[in-house]
């Protein structure tokens, strides 16, 4: 809370050194960013989960760099204390280092303080290029939702010794290439622990067990705004979907029963003006209604 986080500060924030775990939450707009920062989060992730929880897509692959820049700018306008990281969406860091740097710069110009990208060894040249452009970059290993087609679904990763060792080696390679932190998604908790112990930058887990250096959840998931497809790692702290629908239903009922608005919720004319208005209430005079501009 109020820590003035920077990428270098985050990069050395390990729980094994006696630090408290980092708190990362997603946000996609200014009110969300204000609430997340007031709740004391250390990092706001403008995640490409945007595509699923806000834009109504059924995966993250349709999210564009312009979508991400638009929502990153909304988050940044809230001037949150938390450190803002924005996701590079699919295919914005796969083609060439030059294109990758340009896309990362678009998110920085929109107000992010760092970018995040998914993947292991294949991403090393892109991570190095982003770092050379002086842009801090966070990695993302384990279940990488942008790889949903090649992975064949949202599946737990690192379930065999070989797979766990590969992810662990990739984490070391990402740290070596310059990442200041790594999101670990959907790996067995023992693998989360192993990776966390084997690198000097923080791991931020989502479905990666309790031993990571931080935890992240998606805003809409923890608030119970989306109830479809909740994985077991989501703890729902509120039931805002039901609460919101109840509030909206009450409004609709009040309108239909003519209970809304009351005179207290309406603007009033002074008695003098009401009297004057009375002079105009004859049908003829209404043709030149002086209140027409209302
Ligand atoms: O897009 C996102 O929200 C993420 C988190 C799930 C880590 O990448």
py3Dmol code that shows the C-alpha trace and the ligand (Angstrom):
import py3Dmol

protein = """\
ATOM      1  CA  UNK A   1       0.000   0.000   0.000  1.00  0.00           C
ATOM      2  CA  UNK A   2       1.456   3.394  -1.022  1.00  0.00           C
ATOM      3  CA  UNK A   3       4.767   1.653  -1.725  1.00  0.00           C
ATOM      4  CA  UNK A   4       5.658   3.583  -4.889  1.00  0.00           C
ATOM      5  CA  UNK A   5       6.350   0.334  -6.643  1.00  0.00           C
ATOM      6  CA  UNK A   6       8.818   0.266  -9.502  1.00  0.00           C
ATOM      7  CA  UNK A   7       9.915  -2.678 -11.620  1.00  0.00           C
ATOM      8  CA  UNK A   8      13.338  -2.883  -9.898  1.00  0.00           C
ATOM      9  CA  UNK A   9      11.664  -2.848  -6.455  1.00  0.00           C
ATOM     10  CA  UNK A  10       9.266  -5.600  -7.474  1.00  0.00           C
ATOM     11  CA  UNK A  11      12.070  -7.647  -9.033  1.00  0.00           C
ATOM     12  CA  UNK A  12      13.772  -8.130  -5.658  1.00  0.00           C
ATOM     13  CA  UNK A  13      10.589  -8.738  -3.676  1.00  0.00           C
ATOM     14  CA  UNK A  14      10.945 -12.351  -2.551  1.00  0.00           C
ATOM     15  CA  UNK A  15       8.921 -13.810   0.311  1.00  0.00           C
ATOM     16  CA  UNK A  16      11.951 -15.893   1.352  1.00  0.00           C
ATOM     17  CA  UNK A  17      13.635 -12.576   2.299  1.00  0.00           C
ATOM     18  CA  UNK A  18      10.896 -11.836   4.818  1.00  0.00           C
ATOM     19  CA  UNK A  19       8.658  -9.794   2.489  1.00  0.00           C
ATOM     20  CA  UNK A  20       4.875 -10.091   2.498  1.00  0.00           C
ATOM     21  CA  UNK A  21       3.398 -11.629  -0.659  1.00  0.00           C
ATOM     22  CA  UNK A  22       2.623  -9.253  -3.522  1.00  0.00           C
ATOM     23  CA  UNK A  23      -1.030  -8.563  -4.243  1.00  0.00           C
ATOM     24  CA  UNK A  24      -1.944  -8.254  -7.911  1.00  0.00           C
ATOM     25  CA  UNK A  25      -5.472  -7.711  -9.214  1.00  0.00           C
ATOM     26  CA  UNK A  26      -6.798  -7.110 -12.663  1.00  0.00           C
ATOM     27  CA  UNK A  27      -8.636  -3.907 -13.603  1.00  0.00           C
ATOM     28  CA  UNK A  28      -9.874  -2.725 -16.961  1.00  0.00           C
ATOM     29  CA  UNK A  29     -11.351   0.718 -16.314  1.00  0.00           C
ATOM     30  CA  UNK A  30     -10.976   3.780 -14.103  1.00  0.00           C
ATOM     31  CA  UNK A  31     -13.525   2.880 -11.381  1.00  0.00           C
ATOM     32  CA  UNK A  32     -12.072  -0.632 -11.146  1.00  0.00           C
ATOM     33  CA  UNK A  33      -8.532   0.749 -10.873  1.00  0.00           C
ATOM     34  CA  UNK A  34      -9.626   3.155  -8.114  1.00  0.00           C
ATOM     35  CA  UNK A  35     -11.249   0.359  -6.107  1.00  0.00           C
ATOM     36  CA  UNK A  36      -8.268  -1.955  -6.558  1.00  0.00           C
ATOM     37  CA  UNK A  37      -5.842   0.732  -5.462  1.00  0.00           C
ATOM     38  CA  UNK A  38      -8.036   1.716  -2.479  1.00  0.00           C
ATOM     39  CA  UNK A  39      -8.059  -1.946  -1.493  1.00  0.00           C
ATOM     40  CA  UNK A  40      -4.271  -1.708  -1.280  1.00  0.00           C
ATOM     41  CA  UNK A  41      -3.151  -3.853  -4.221  1.00  0.00           C
ATOM     42  CA  UNK A  42       0.528  -3.583  -5.136  1.00  0.00           C
ATOM     43  CA  UNK A  43       0.100  -4.285  -8.851  1.00  0.00           C
ATOM     44  CA  UNK A  44      -2.786  -3.730 -11.260  1.00  0.00           C
ATOM     45  CA  UNK A  45      -2.781  -6.025 -14.244  1.00  0.00           C
ATOM     46  CA  UNK A  46      -4.709  -4.799 -17.254  1.00  0.00           C
ATOM     47  CA  UNK A  47      -5.018  -8.398 -18.343  1.00  0.00           C
ATOM     48  CA  UNK A  48      -6.121  -9.610 -21.726  1.00  0.00           C
ATOM     49  CA  UNK A  49      -8.728 -11.494 -19.680  1.00  0.00           C
ATOM     50  CA  UNK A  50     -10.443  -8.233 -20.676  1.00  0.00           C
ATOM     51  CA  UNK A  51     -11.588 -10.119 -23.764  1.00  0.00           C
ATOM     52  CA  UNK A  52     -13.526 -12.671 -21.722  1.00  0.00           C
ATOM     53  CA  UNK A  53     -14.714 -10.766 -18.656  1.00  0.00           C
ATOM     54  CA  UNK A  54     -15.526  -7.410 -20.272  1.00  0.00           C
ATOM     55  CA  UNK A  55     -15.681  -7.688 -24.055  1.00  0.00           C
ATOM     56  CA  UNK A  56     -17.722 -10.894 -24.203  1.00  0.00           C
ATOM     57  CA  UNK A  57     -15.309 -13.050 -26.234  1.00  0.00           C
ATOM     58  CA  UNK A  58     -14.985 -16.734 -25.391  1.00  0.00           C
ATOM     59  CA  UNK A  59     -11.176 -16.605 -25.293  1.00  0.00           C
ATOM     60  CA  UNK A  60      -8.401 -14.006 -25.185  1.00  0.00           C
ATOM     61  CA  UNK A  61      -7.273 -14.469 -28.790  1.00  0.00           C
ATOM     62  CA  UNK A  62      -9.547 -11.777 -30.210  1.00  0.00           C
ATOM     63  CA  UNK A  63      -8.154  -8.989 -28.051  1.00  0.00           C
ATOM     64  CA  UNK A  64      -6.155  -6.409 -30.034  1.00  0.00           C
ATOM     65  CA  UNK A  65      -3.393  -4.024 -29.060  1.00  0.00           C
ATOM     66  CA  UNK A  66      -5.861  -1.142 -29.516  1.00  0.00           C
ATOM     67  CA  UNK A  67      -8.295  -2.799 -27.071  1.00  0.00           C
ATOM     68  CA  UNK A  68      -5.476  -3.132 -24.554  1.00  0.00           C
ATOM     69  CA  UNK A  69      -4.277   0.450 -25.044  1.00  0.00           C
ATOM     70  CA  UNK A  70      -7.827   1.799 -24.676  1.00  0.00           C
ATOM     71  CA  UNK A  71      -8.390   0.010 -21.357  1.00  0.00           C
ATOM     72  CA  UNK A  72      -4.858   0.654 -20.083  1.00  0.00           C
ATOM     73  CA  UNK A  73      -5.426   4.381 -20.649  1.00  0.00           C
ATOM     74  CA  UNK A  74      -8.700   4.202 -18.671  1.00  0.00           C
ATOM     75  CA  UNK A  75      -6.892   2.488 -15.781  1.00  0.00           C
ATOM     76  CA  UNK A  76      -4.021   4.997 -15.911  1.00  0.00           C
ATOM     77  CA  UNK A  77      -6.420   7.975 -15.823  1.00  0.00           C
ATOM     78  CA  UNK A  78      -7.454   6.797 -12.339  1.00  0.00           C
ATOM     79  CA  UNK A  79      -3.840   7.540 -11.303  1.00  0.00           C
ATOM     80  CA  UNK A  80      -3.640   4.402  -9.167  1.00  0.00           C
ATOM     81  CA  UNK A  81      -0.881   4.023  -6.553  1.00  0.00           C
ATOM     82  CA  UNK A  82      -0.502   0.439  -7.681  1.00  0.00           C
ATOM     83  CA  UNK A  83       2.047  -0.422 -10.374  1.00  0.00           C
ATOM     84  CA  UNK A  84       0.241  -0.858 -13.708  1.00  0.00           C
ATOM     85  CA  UNK A  85       1.217  -3.803 -15.921  1.00  0.00           C
ATOM     86  CA  UNK A  86      -0.576  -4.302 -19.264  1.00  0.00           C
ATOM     87  CA  UNK A  87      -0.819  -7.544 -21.211  1.00  0.00           C
ATOM     88  CA  UNK A  88       0.538  -7.738 -24.738  1.00  0.00           C
ATOM     89  CA  UNK A  89      -2.257  -9.589 -26.552  1.00  0.00           C
ATOM     90  CA  UNK A  90      -1.795 -12.569 -28.830  1.00  0.00           C
ATOM     91  CA  UNK A  91       0.265 -12.030 -31.985  1.00  0.00           C
ATOM     92  CA  UNK A  92       1.630  -8.669 -30.894  1.00  0.00           C
ATOM     93  CA  UNK A  93       4.969 -10.184 -29.791  1.00  0.00           C
ATOM     94  CA  UNK A  94       5.320 -13.245 -32.009  1.00  0.00           C
ATOM     95  CA  UNK A  95       6.419 -11.850 -35.354  1.00  0.00           C
ATOM     96  CA  UNK A  96       9.529  -9.748 -34.830  1.00  0.00           C
ATOM     97  CA  UNK A  97      11.374  -7.949 -32.031  1.00  0.00           C
ATOM     98  CA  UNK A  98      10.742  -4.605 -33.828  1.00  0.00           C
ATOM     99  CA  UNK A  99       6.984  -5.125 -33.923  1.00  0.00           C
ATOM    100  CA  UNK A 100       7.062  -6.349 -30.333  1.00  0.00           C
ATOM    101  CA  UNK A 101       8.810  -3.207 -29.110  1.00  0.00           C
ATOM    102  CA  UNK A 102       6.370  -0.959 -30.996  1.00  0.00           C
ATOM    103  CA  UNK A 103       3.402  -2.757 -29.446  1.00  0.00           C
ATOM    104  CA  UNK A 104       4.938  -2.624 -25.975  1.00  0.00           C
ATOM    105  CA  UNK A 105       5.545   1.104 -26.464  1.00  0.00           C
ATOM    106  CA  UNK A 106       1.878   1.619 -27.357  1.00  0.00           C
ATOM    107  CA  UNK A 107       0.883   0.200 -23.958  1.00  0.00           C
ATOM    108  CA  UNK A 108       3.505   2.290 -22.157  1.00  0.00           C
ATOM    109  CA  UNK A 109       2.279   5.427 -23.941  1.00  0.00           C
ATOM    110  CA  UNK A 110      -1.260   4.497 -22.853  1.00  0.00           C
ATOM    111  CA  UNK A 111      -0.084   4.605 -19.237  1.00  0.00           C
ATOM    112  CA  UNK A 112       1.307   1.165 -18.328  1.00  0.00           C
ATOM    113  CA  UNK A 113       4.558   1.009 -16.349  1.00  0.00           C
ATOM    114  CA  UNK A 114       5.386  -2.449 -17.701  1.00  0.00           C
ATOM    115  CA  UNK A 115       4.085  -5.102 -20.078  1.00  0.00           C
ATOM    116  CA  UNK A 116       3.431  -8.818 -19.658  1.00  0.00           C
ATOM    117  CA  UNK A 117       3.745 -11.554 -22.256  1.00  0.00           C
ATOM    118  CA  UNK A 118       3.132 -15.286 -22.261  1.00  0.00           C
ATOM    119  CA  UNK A 119       5.505 -18.111 -23.092  1.00  0.00           C
ATOM    120  CA  UNK A 120       8.945 -19.604 -22.563  1.00  0.00           C
ATOM    121  CA  UNK A 121      12.095 -20.052 -24.631  1.00  0.00           C
ATOM    122  CA  UNK A 122      10.490 -18.788 -27.870  1.00  0.00           C
ATOM    123  CA  UNK A 123       9.920 -15.388 -26.259  1.00  0.00           C
ATOM    124  CA  UNK A 124      13.503 -14.730 -25.147  1.00  0.00           C
ATOM    125  CA  UNK A 125      14.492 -12.540 -28.172  1.00  0.00           C
ATOM    126  CA  UNK A 126      11.303 -10.478 -27.678  1.00  0.00           C
ATOM    127  CA  UNK A 127      11.909 -10.063 -23.943  1.00  0.00           C
ATOM    128  CA  UNK A 128      15.478  -8.941 -24.630  1.00  0.00           C
ATOM    129  CA  UNK A 129      14.288  -6.457 -27.262  1.00  0.00           C
ATOM    130  CA  UNK A 130      11.655  -4.996 -24.901  1.00  0.00           C
ATOM    131  CA  UNK A 131      14.250  -4.662 -22.125  1.00  0.00           C
ATOM    132  CA  UNK A 132      16.667  -2.961 -24.546  1.00  0.00           C
ATOM    133  CA  UNK A 133      13.920  -0.408 -25.225  1.00  0.00           C
ATOM    134  CA  UNK A 134      13.933   0.263 -21.440  1.00  0.00           C
ATOM    135  CA  UNK A 135      10.480  -1.225 -20.942  1.00  0.00           C
ATOM    136  CA  UNK A 136      10.057  -3.529 -17.922  1.00  0.00           C
ATOM    137  CA  UNK A 137       8.567  -6.887 -18.837  1.00  0.00           C
ATOM    138  CA  UNK A 138       6.814  -9.575 -16.803  1.00  0.00           C
ATOM    139  CA  UNK A 139       6.671 -13.203 -17.975  1.00  0.00           C
ATOM    140  CA  UNK A 140       3.796 -15.679 -17.773  1.00  0.00           C
ATOM    141  CA  UNK A 141       4.359 -19.453 -17.663  1.00  0.00           C
ATOM    142  CA  UNK A 142       2.345 -22.605 -16.987  1.00  0.00           C
ATOM    143  CA  UNK A 143      -1.134 -22.341 -18.456  1.00  0.00           C
ATOM    144  CA  UNK A 144      -0.825 -19.554 -20.999  1.00  0.00           C
ATOM    145  CA  UNK A 145      -4.375 -18.795 -22.198  1.00  0.00           C
ATOM    146  CA  UNK A 146      -3.163 -17.341 -25.509  1.00  0.00           C
ATOM    147  CA  UNK A 147      -1.899 -20.888 -26.333  1.00  0.00           C
ATOM    148  CA  UNK A 148      -5.344 -22.408 -25.799  1.00  0.00           C
ATOM    149  CA  UNK A 149      -5.509 -23.811 -29.346  1.00  0.00           C
ATOM    150  CA  UNK A 150      -2.107 -25.479 -29.257  1.00  0.00           C
ATOM    151  CA  UNK A 151      -2.553 -26.668 -25.639  1.00  0.00           C
ATOM    152  CA  UNK A 152      -5.943 -28.129 -26.546  1.00  0.00           C
ATOM    153  CA  UNK A 153      -7.822 -26.441 -23.684  1.00  0.00           C
ATOM    154  CA  UNK A 154      -7.414 -24.826 -20.279  1.00  0.00           C
ATOM    155  CA  UNK A 155      -5.361 -27.587 -18.669  1.00  0.00           C
ATOM    156  CA  UNK A 156      -3.116 -27.768 -15.620  1.00  0.00           C
ATOM    157  CA  UNK A 157       0.512 -27.598 -16.769  1.00  0.00           C
ATOM    158  CA  UNK A 158       3.713 -29.116 -15.324  1.00  0.00           C
ATOM    159  CA  UNK A 159       2.048 -32.340 -14.228  1.00  0.00           C
ATOM    160  CA  UNK A 160       4.957 -34.623 -15.085  1.00  0.00           C
ATOM    161  CA  UNK A 161       8.544 -34.360 -13.883  1.00  0.00           C
ATOM    162  CA  UNK A 162       9.734 -33.452 -17.381  1.00  0.00           C
ATOM    163  CA  UNK A 163       7.062 -30.807 -17.859  1.00  0.00           C
ATOM    164  CA  UNK A 164       7.791 -29.326 -14.421  1.00  0.00           C
ATOM    165  CA  UNK A 165      11.524 -29.179 -15.153  1.00  0.00           C
ATOM    166  CA  UNK A 166      10.857 -27.515 -18.512  1.00  0.00           C
ATOM    167  CA  UNK A 167       8.737 -24.787 -16.905  1.00  0.00           C
ATOM    168  CA  UNK A 168      11.323 -24.320 -14.184  1.00  0.00           C
ATOM    169  CA  UNK A 169      14.121 -23.967 -16.751  1.00  0.00           C
ATOM    170  CA  UNK A 170      12.000 -21.547 -18.765  1.00  0.00           C
ATOM    171  CA  UNK A 171      11.448 -19.463 -15.624  1.00  0.00           C
ATOM    172  CA  UNK A 172      15.227 -19.253 -15.159  1.00  0.00           C
ATOM    173  CA  UNK A 173      15.661 -18.274 -18.819  1.00  0.00           C
ATOM    174  CA  UNK A 174      12.991 -15.548 -18.526  1.00  0.00           C
ATOM    175  CA  UNK A 175      14.639 -14.173 -15.388  1.00  0.00           C
ATOM    176  CA  UNK A 176      18.015 -14.211 -17.115  1.00  0.00           C
ATOM    177  CA  UNK A 177      16.573 -12.430 -20.166  1.00  0.00           C
ATOM    178  CA  UNK A 178      15.424  -9.553 -17.943  1.00  0.00           C
ATOM    179  CA  UNK A 179      11.873 -10.216 -16.702  1.00  0.00           C
ATOM    180  CA  UNK A 180      11.188  -8.486 -13.364  1.00  0.00           C
ATOM    181  CA  UNK A 181       8.569 -11.050 -12.323  1.00  0.00           C
ATOM    182  CA  UNK A 182       6.722 -14.085 -13.623  1.00  0.00           C
ATOM    183  CA  UNK A 183       3.054 -15.036 -13.432  1.00  0.00           C
ATOM    184  CA  UNK A 184       2.691 -18.792 -12.868  1.00  0.00           C
ATOM    185  CA  UNK A 185      -0.714 -20.057 -13.869  1.00  0.00           C
ATOM    186  CA  UNK A 186      -2.279 -23.447 -13.125  1.00  0.00           C
ATOM    187  CA  UNK A 187       0.643 -25.582 -12.073  1.00  0.00           C
ATOM    188  CA  UNK A 188       0.702 -28.013  -9.121  1.00  0.00           C
ATOM    189  CA  UNK A 189       1.639 -26.206  -5.915  1.00  0.00           C
ATOM    190  CA  UNK A 190       4.856 -28.200  -5.540  1.00  0.00           C
ATOM    191  CA  UNK A 191       5.912 -26.927  -8.983  1.00  0.00           C
ATOM    192  CA  UNK A 192       5.005 -23.363  -7.974  1.00  0.00           C
ATOM    193  CA  UNK A 193       7.192 -23.774  -4.885  1.00  0.00           C
ATOM    194  CA  UNK A 194      10.086 -25.307  -6.821  1.00  0.00           C
ATOM    195  CA  UNK A 195      10.111 -22.491  -9.382  1.00  0.00           C
ATOM    196  CA  UNK A 196       9.712 -19.795  -6.719  1.00  0.00           C
ATOM    197  CA  UNK A 197      12.722 -21.192  -4.872  1.00  0.00           C
ATOM    198  CA  UNK A 198      14.827 -21.483  -7.996  1.00  0.00           C
ATOM    199  CA  UNK A 199      14.670 -17.880  -9.259  1.00  0.00           C
ATOM    200  CA  UNK A 200      15.564 -14.504  -7.740  1.00  0.00           C
ATOM    201  CA  UNK A 201      12.608 -12.590  -9.218  1.00  0.00           C
ATOM    202  CA  UNK A 202       9.110 -12.930  -7.728  1.00  0.00           C
ATOM    203  CA  UNK A 203       6.568 -15.442  -8.942  1.00  0.00           C
ATOM    204  CA  UNK A 204       2.958 -14.339  -8.868  1.00  0.00           C
ATOM    205  CA  UNK A 205       0.656 -17.305  -8.758  1.00  0.00           C
ATOM    206  CA  UNK A 206      -2.830 -17.958 -10.049  1.00  0.00           C
ATOM    207  CA  UNK A 207      -3.678 -21.576  -9.364  1.00  0.00           C
ATOM    208  CA  UNK A 208       0.003 -22.202  -8.534  1.00  0.00           C
ATOM    209  CA  UNK A 209      -0.284 -22.850  -4.795  1.00  0.00           C
ATOM    210  CA  UNK A 210       0.521 -20.863  -1.668  1.00  0.00           C
ATOM    211  CA  UNK A 211       4.317 -20.663  -1.990  1.00  0.00           C
ATOM    212  CA  UNK A 212       4.565 -18.058  -4.742  1.00  0.00           C
ATOM    213  CA  UNK A 213       5.861 -14.550  -3.971  1.00  0.00           C
ATOM    214  CA  UNK A 214       2.464 -13.068  -4.753  1.00  0.00           C
ATOM    215  CA  UNK A 215      -1.030 -13.960  -5.880  1.00  0.00           C
ATOM    216  CA  UNK A 216      -3.269 -12.586  -8.613  1.00  0.00           C
ATOM    217  CA  UNK A 217      -6.977 -13.008  -9.274  1.00  0.00           C
ATOM    218  CA  UNK A 218      -9.269 -11.596 -11.912  1.00  0.00           C
ATOM    219  CA  UNK A 219     -11.453  -8.729 -10.570  1.00  0.00           C
ATOM    220  CA  UNK A 220     -14.720 -10.130 -11.939  1.00  0.00           C
ATOM    221  CA  UNK A 221     -13.995 -13.640 -10.637  1.00  0.00           C
ATOM    222  CA  UNK A 222     -13.276 -12.712  -7.039  1.00  0.00           C
ATOM    223  CA  UNK A 223     -16.248 -10.372  -6.903  1.00  0.00           C
ATOM    224  CA  UNK A 224     -18.613 -13.034  -8.236  1.00  0.00           C
ATOM    225  CA  UNK A 225     -19.542 -11.021 -11.308  1.00  0.00           C
ATOM    226  CA  UNK A 226     -18.847 -13.965 -13.637  1.00  0.00           C
ATOM    227  CA  UNK A 227     -20.134 -17.284 -12.461  1.00  0.00           C
ATOM    228  CA  UNK A 228     -19.503 -19.323 -15.579  1.00  0.00           C
ATOM    229  CA  UNK A 229     -16.478 -21.566 -15.671  1.00  0.00           C
ATOM    230  CA  UNK A 230     -14.936 -20.831 -12.262  1.00  0.00           C
ATOM    231  CA  UNK A 231     -11.713 -22.807 -11.792  1.00  0.00           C
ATOM    232  CA  UNK A 232     -10.973 -24.185  -8.300  1.00  0.00           C
ATOM    233  CA  UNK A 233      -8.301 -21.554  -7.607  1.00  0.00           C
ATOM    234  CA  UNK A 234     -10.849 -18.717  -7.650  1.00  0.00           C
ATOM    235  CA  UNK A 235     -12.021 -17.685  -4.195  1.00  0.00           C
ATOM    236  CA  UNK A 236     -15.211 -15.653  -4.532  1.00  0.00           C
ATOM    237  CA  UNK A 237     -15.260 -12.864  -1.938  1.00  0.00           C
ATOM    238  CA  UNK A 238     -18.589 -11.312  -2.931  1.00  0.00           C
ATOM    239  CA  UNK A 239     -21.633 -12.125  -4.973  1.00  0.00           C
ATOM    240  CA  UNK A 240     -21.925  -8.956  -7.017  1.00  0.00           C
ATOM    241  CA  UNK A 241     -23.742 -10.557  -9.917  1.00  0.00           C
ATOM    242  CA  UNK A 242     -26.778 -11.388  -7.767  1.00  0.00           C
ATOM    243  CA  UNK A 243     -26.548  -8.134  -5.797  1.00  0.00           C
ATOM    244  CA  UNK A 244     -26.397  -6.122  -9.010  1.00  0.00           C
ATOM    245  CA  UNK A 245     -29.286  -7.954 -10.661  1.00  0.00           C
ATOM    246  CA  UNK A 246     -31.409  -7.436  -7.507  1.00  0.00           C
ATOM    247  CA  UNK A 247     -30.655  -3.688  -7.560  1.00  0.00           C
ATOM    248  CA  UNK A 248     -31.475  -3.412 -11.271  1.00  0.00           C
ATOM    249  CA  UNK A 249     -34.726  -5.365 -10.775  1.00  0.00           C
ATOM    250  CA  UNK A 250     -35.733  -3.006  -7.955  1.00  0.00           C
ATOM    251  CA  UNK A 251     -35.217  -0.042 -10.287  1.00  0.00           C
ATOM    252  CA  UNK A 252     -37.300  -1.692 -13.017  1.00  0.00           C
ATOM    253  CA  UNK A 253     -40.097  -2.462 -10.502  1.00  0.00           C
ATOM    254  CA  UNK A 254     -40.083   1.094  -9.163  1.00  0.00           C
ATOM    255  CA  UNK A 255     -40.339   2.551 -12.672  1.00  0.00           C
ATOM    256  CA  UNK A 256     -43.193   0.235 -13.640  1.00  0.00           C
ATOM    257  CA  UNK A 257     -45.088   0.929 -10.421  1.00  0.00           C
ATOM    258  CA  UNK A 258     -44.465   4.665 -10.804  1.00  0.00           C
ATOM    259  CA  UNK A 259     -42.500   4.675  -7.548  1.00  0.00           C
ATOM    260  CA  UNK A 260     -39.551   6.343  -9.238  1.00  0.00           C
ATOM    261  CA  UNK A 261     -38.788   9.192  -9.308  1.00  0.00           C
ATOM    262  CA  UNK A 262     -40.439  10.882  -6.319  1.00  0.00           C
ATOM    263  CA  UNK A 263     -40.762  14.667  -6.168  1.00  0.00           C
ATOM    264  CA  UNK A 264     -37.705  14.632  -3.843  1.00  0.00           C
ATOM    265  CA  UNK A 265     -35.732  13.078  -6.666  1.00  0.00           C
ATOM    266  CA  UNK A 266     -36.996  15.707  -9.164  1.00  0.00           C
ATOM    267  CA  UNK A 267     -36.092  19.360  -9.763  1.00  0.00           C
ATOM    268  CA  UNK A 268     -38.574  22.006  -8.580  1.00  0.00           C
ATOM    269  CA  UNK A 269     -39.549  25.458  -9.789  1.00  0.00           C
ATOM    270  CA  UNK A 270     -39.892  28.310  -7.290  1.00  0.00           C
ATOM    271  CA  UNK A 271     -43.483  29.239  -6.315  1.00  0.00           C
ATOM    272  CA  UNK A 272     -43.181  32.515  -8.304  1.00  0.00           C
ATOM    273  CA  UNK A 273     -42.198  30.662 -11.435  1.00  0.00           C
ATOM    274  CA  UNK A 274     -44.996  28.138 -10.950  1.00  0.00           C
ATOM    275  CA  UNK A 275     -47.470  31.031 -10.767  1.00  0.00           C
ATOM    276  CA  UNK A 276     -46.064  32.593 -13.934  1.00  0.00           C
ATOM    277  CA  UNK A 277     -46.089  29.229 -15.619  1.00  0.00           C
ATOM    278  CA  UNK A 278     -49.802  28.983 -14.776  1.00  0.00           C
ATOM    279  CA  UNK A 279     -50.382  31.952 -17.115  1.00  0.00           C
ATOM    280  CA  UNK A 280     -48.979  29.918 -19.929  1.00  0.00           C
ATOM    281  CA  UNK A 281     -50.985  26.854 -19.187  1.00  0.00           C
ATOM    282  CA  UNK A 282     -53.835  27.795 -21.548  1.00  0.00           C
ATOM    283  CA  UNK A 283     -53.621  25.738 -24.726  1.00  0.00           C
ATOM    284  CA  UNK A 284     -53.078  28.826 -26.990  1.00  0.00           C
ATOM    285  CA  UNK A 285     -50.160  30.183 -25.089  1.00  0.00           C
ATOM    286  CA  UNK A 286     -48.439  26.812 -25.133  1.00  0.00           C
ATOM    287  CA  UNK A 287     -47.545  27.399 -28.793  1.00  0.00           C
ATOM    288  CA  UNK A 288     -44.868  29.848 -27.649  1.00  0.00           C
ATOM    289  CA  UNK A 289     -43.788  27.825 -24.652  1.00  0.00           C
ATOM    290  CA  UNK A 290     -41.042  29.832 -22.940  1.00  0.00           C
ATOM    291  CA  UNK A 291     -39.826  26.634 -21.346  1.00  0.00           C
ATOM    292  CA  UNK A 292     -39.126  25.099 -24.700  1.00  0.00           C
ATOM    293  CA  UNK A 293     -35.415  25.148 -24.073  1.00  0.00           C
ATOM    294  CA  UNK A 294     -35.812  22.789 -21.110  1.00  0.00           C
TER     295      UNK A 294
END
"""
ligand_1 = """\
8
LIG
O -5.159 -11.741 -18.434
C -5.113 -11.927 -17.207
O -5.970 -11.495 -16.425
C -3.985 -12.684 -16.685
C -4.088 -13.181 -15.277
C -5.013 -14.319 -15.214
C -2.762 -13.493 -14.718
O -3.043 -12.907 -17.377
"""
view = py3Dmol.view(width=600, height=400)
view.addModel(protein, "pdb")
view.setStyle({"model": 0}, {"cartoon": {"style": "trace"}})
view.addModel(ligand_1, "xyz")
view.setStyle({"model": 1}, {"stick": {}})
view.zoomTo()
view.show()
